[in-house]
Amino acid sequence: MQVKNKFILALLSAILLSLSWPERGLTPLVFIAWVPLLLLEAYSSQNKEQKKFRLFGWAYFAILVWNALTTWWVCNASFGGGLFAIFCNALFMTGVFYAFHLVKKKKGHVVGYAALIIFWVAFEYLHLNWELSWPWLTLGNVFATKPQWIQWYELTGVLGGTVWVLLVNILITRIFLASADKLKRNIMYATIAIIFPVLISILRYYTYKEEENPVNVIATQPNIDPYGEKFSGMSNVDQLIQVLRLANLELYDSSDVILAPETAIANSIWEDEIELYPEIKLIRNYLQANPGATIIIGASTNLAYLNGQKPSATARKFKDQDGYYDSYNTALLFENGKPAQIFHKSKLVPGVEKMPYPKIFGFLEKLSIDMGGTAGSLGIQDEPTVFTTKNRMIVAPVICYESIYGGYLAKYIRKGAQWIAIITNDGWWGDTPGYRQHFNYARLQAVSLRRSIGRSANTGISGFINQRGDAFQQTPYWKDAVVRQAINKNDKLTFFAQHGDYPGLIASILVLPVIVITFFGKRKNQ
């Protein structure tokens, strides 16, 4: 095969993957997006004169271009850090693809293609759980704007979507490679693999009924520039006044829940002195005037370690006295007459809120991607906790990046969360696909967990998502706004909520047997 043709195949896969991604609206292309690269791999497997690692280069080119075309907006926050994320993520993915190629060369296409699915799902599972976590391009996320197609995510979560994408691409690839007597059969298999899950999903979509169990939620969008006023130009009180002014425009019922975005209280406050701050006194006065209301708000907070307490790995030393403290990206719940409830963000943005593997990557701190509130290594709480209101309503407080981790969100649901409150600040990326993708990814979690979502974003998109994944009242970007919606609570657990990212766990367990079979078993020809 000529270099020109290899280039075309690799580039075609990259373009098709990029065009299929939310929010471009060409989702069906994902079912053929891997086919050119798989055909290139098939040629490499059959051509014994092919130089070693040449396929690795073409695969890396294709996957790198896909990563760049789909997540280029990360560079708006930090050009160097964004490039590092794109190049490294593509390298990890290419390693997985090349591992599949090695298995297929040794064991034939049946074991080889099974290995592709197993390796890729295991990699995505790892990518959801290790310190270099960047699961933005998890293949199952591609259906974020098509909830009608993936109602069965309530069984599998997004990793089930990854299996679907890869399986269909493999079956279509086999159509191109099949002999004449197997052509019709392969076409039939590919057609069934596409249509059957969609039909099942559409049936579930139109028959799923939410139980009437409403809570009124107000989502505020104060639209304070994160690069200007938010962390240096406006006081906490001034920013809070903007939030409460917006809330008043929609506060019709004293039992409303008011959502304010991530780091709405931007300049750090000490948790052990929280009630002494003027911004907290302002919240208390507001709740005295509206005693039935509940406020969930984001804040930057600090917490000092008491004498005898062992500091965490992220603890910072006081400059002018003995002792240590941790800084947190925090969600707070306030009700009239009740102490504040506190949740510390658990899933931190690598390179911004936490330096992954600091002994290895510490030198890259100057390239960190400025995508969140307080930069540097923040503290975390090991397990997510829910907020419980005085009327026994249970809500999951989810901060920004955490909302793309379905298995993590399932932990809230197992702890009784009846709906999900997402607070975020997506203004770092500018008017790019980034903030729109982030909103739509939450629709996948609504389906997987069957939980309604209220979302407050500093600069947008704020809005609401029902238990089928339908979005409502999406606010415009970079404008102050406020929206109000009655959303339904739910107490039932989906299969996915009960078991989390089990497809990834199963795939991870199967990786070792595949390796053993490949390198210690009998070789099988194509």
VOBAZA-557721 format. One record per residue (C-alpha): x, y, z. Coordinates in steps of 0.25 Angstrom, whole numbers, plus 5000, padded with zeros to 4 digits. Each point is the difference from the previous one (the first is absolute). Last residue first. Example, Ala and Ser with C-alpha at 12.3 -4.5 7.8 and 13.67 -1.06 7.14 Angstrom:
2
505549965029499449865002
***
This chain:
526
497949385040501049905006499949955014501250005009499949905012499950065014501150075008500050144994498650024995499249915010500850065012499750144995498549974998500049945013500650125007499050104993498849935004500050055014500150154995498849974990499149955012500450135008499750094988498749934998499750025015500050154999499050025012499349885005498750055007499950134992500349924987498849905004499150135002499750035014498650065004499950125009499650114990499850155001499350074989500450144995499250135001500750104992500650145002501050084992500950115002500950084991501350084999500549994986501349934995499349884994498549994998499249925010499549874998498549995004499849854999500949884996499449864998500949895006498849915003500150035015499850154997501150104998500050155004500750134997501350075001501050014988500650095004500950115005500049965015499349874998498849955008499449874996498849935006500049854996498949895001500449865003499849884993501549955003500449974986499050094993500450125008501449974999500050004985499350145001501250055008500949984988499150104993500450115009501549974999499949994985499450144999501150065009501149944992499550034986500550145001499650135005501150025010500749885006500150065014498650045001499549865004499850035015499249895006498949965010499249874997498949965009499549864998498749945005499549905010501349965006499949885010501449965002499949904989499750124991501250085005500949884997499449994986500650144997501449945001499649894990499550114991501250095000499750114990499350095011501350005009500650104991499150115005499649985015498949905003499150015012499149885001498750045006499149935011498750065004499749975015499250135002501250065008500949984988501049884998501250034992500849884995501449955002501049964990501249915005501450035002499950155003500950084992501150115002500550094990501349994992500250134993499050104994498850055007498850014991500149914988500549984985501450075001500749884993501349995007501350034991500850055012499749885008500749914989501249985009499249935010499649894990500849885005500150035015498750074999499249884996498850084995500150155004498650035006499150124998500550044987500949894994499049895001498650065003499549955013499049895003499750015015499450145002499850035014498650005006499550085012498750025007499850135006499350005014498550015000499150125004499750044986500649904990501450014994500649894991501550024997500849944988501550015001501350014992500949985011501350055006500749925011500750055012501349985008500650045013501150105005499950154998500350104989500049924987499049905004500349874994499249944989499349865000499949924987500649875006499150015012500450065013499949915012499250055012500750025013499850155001498850044991500150004985499550134994498950004990499950104988498950034990499750044986498550004998498849944992498650035005498749915003499050095007498749955006498750085001498949985011500550125008500050114989500350135008500849925010500649934988500550134995500650045013500749875001500650024986500550145003500649955013500749904991500650114992500450085012500849895005499949965015499149874997501149934993501150015011500349855000499950004985501050114997499650084988500750004986499750114990499049954990498749985007499249974987501249904999499149904993498750064996498750045008498849915001498850045008499049905005498650055001499149975012499750155002499350004987500050114989501550025000500350034985500550145000500549995014501049904996500650104990500250105011500549895009501149964990500550144998500050035015500949885001501050064990500050135008500249935013501149914995500850134996500150034985501350034992501049895003499449865000498750024992500250144994501049964989500449864995498849945006499050104994498850015009498749954993499149995012499349874994498949965011499349874999498750005008499449865004498649975004499949855005499049914994499649855003499149964988500649874996500750014987499549914989500849924990499249954989500550094989501549995003499949855003499449974986501150104994501149925008499549864995500050054986501350075001500749875006499449924988500350094989501650015000500449865004498849944991500650084988501449955003499649855001499250014987501150064992500949895006499149894995499850074986501550004998500449865005499949934987500750124993501250005009500050105011501050115002499150124997498949945008501049965011500250155002498550025002500049905011501250065007499450144999498749945006500749945011500950125003498850095002499249915008501149965009500250155003498550025002500049905011501250085006499050115001499149945011499749854998498549985005499550145001500850024987498949924994499350144997501150024989499450034987498950105005501150075008500750054987500750135004501049925009500249894991501550024998500249985015500049854998501450024993500650055012500650134994499950095013500649895009501250085004500549935012501550015002499849975015499449864997498549975001499250044988501249984990500249865006498549974996500350064986501249914999499249875004499050044990501050014989500849875004498749925000499450064987501349984993500349875006498749954994500550054986501349925002499449875005499149994988501050064990501149915002500949965012501450054998499750124991498750035007500750015013501150104995498950084993499250015013501250055008500250114989498650055002500350015015501350074998499350104991499050035010501150045010500850084990498850084996499750035015501550055001499950094987498750065004500350035015501450054997499550094989498950065010501150025010500850084991498950094994499350025014498650045001499650014986500949884997498849915006499350054988500749904991499249895006499349944987500950034989501349985008499549865006499649964986501350054994500849925011499249874997500350004985501550045002500149905011499449894991500950034989501350005009499649875007499749944986501550034997500449935013500749894993500250014985499049934991500649894993499049905006498950074994498749945005500050065014500350144994498949994990499049965011500550125008499850104989498649944998499850025015500450144999499050024988498949935008500250085013499050114996499049914994499049995012500550145005499450064987498649995006500350115010500050114990499450115009501250095002499950005015500449905003501049914993499749934986500850114993501249975008499949854998499850024985501250094999500949915007499649884993500250074986501350055004500549865003499449944987500550124991501449995006500149854997499550034986501150104998501149915006499649904989499549865004
***
